[in-house]
Amino acid sequence: MANVVRAALVQATWTGDTESMIAKHEEHAREAARQGAKIIGFQEVFNAPYFCQVQDAEHYRWAESVPDGPTVRRMQELARETGMVIVVPVFEREQSGFYFNTAAVIDADGSYLGKYRKHHIPQVKGFWEKFYFKPGNLGWPVFDTAVGKVGVYICYDRHFPEGWRQLGLNGAQIVYNPSATHRGLSAHLWQLEQPAAAVANEYYVAAINRVGQEEYGDNDFYGTSYFVDPRGKFVGEPASDKEEELVVRDLDFDLIEEVRQQWAFYRDRRPDAYEGLVNP
């Protein structure tokens, strides 16, 4: 019998406040569960606007503890209610002066499995993230969930192949990539990089983007979220480039082993020859 995982993602418009944004995602999750999904992921800092379009200390107010903050606790209750694994990207406050762009991973029984902190932090117009976030310091965790081995890579991380590879080496079967990216900057890369990463590392990728414009800048988030398989093929059509959408797809995890046997990229790696990548 095929090892098929029904997976979901949400690309959402900003509502204007945290409470309604979280409530909206809860309803999307319940609908995904009604459709039989067993895992769902949300967009980058899903419970807030993409405030990094500006540099203003007022936006530290969106930060909270992980896992003991209110949003992650609420998502644990949602996971228990729906029986789904949930990938929860939030603005994390570890302690005074220590802030991270983080995603918590919650198992289908509501247990907190751990978190990933974004490694690569941009500082360019419309993406002033170094003002808010320290670089991630927790490595490349892969979480053993009810549906399989799940990794996370966040937005700007996707431009760096090293983390994709490390997640594969750590056993990931699917990597969720919550993002906030706009048309003028990287739209031509959006359907290149994640499929290429899925092929190079022979796993599934869930690419999630925001959609619409928000009050803190001119960024036009273009959605088009999608799932891509280990052969680099879209699983169904990408989502709308203008509208909020819940995407639910069936992912055949047996394809991962099939592709790894056929293409054998992990067999033919040459880590002994790669020293110059980190010790130039």
Secondary structure, DSSP 8 states (H G I E B T S, - for coil): ---EEEEEEEE----SSHHHHHHHHHHHHHHHHHTT-SEEE--TTTTS--GGGS--GGGGGG-B-TTTSHHHHHHHHHHHHHT-EEEEEEEEEEETTEEEEEEEEE-TTS-EEEEEE-----EETTEEGGGT-----S---EEEETTEEEEE--GGGGG-HHHHHHHHHTT-SEEEEE---BHHHHHHHHHHHHHHHHHHHTSEEEEE--EE--TT----EE---EEE-TTS-BSS----SSS-EEEEEEEETHHHHHHHHHH-TTTT--GGG-GGGT--
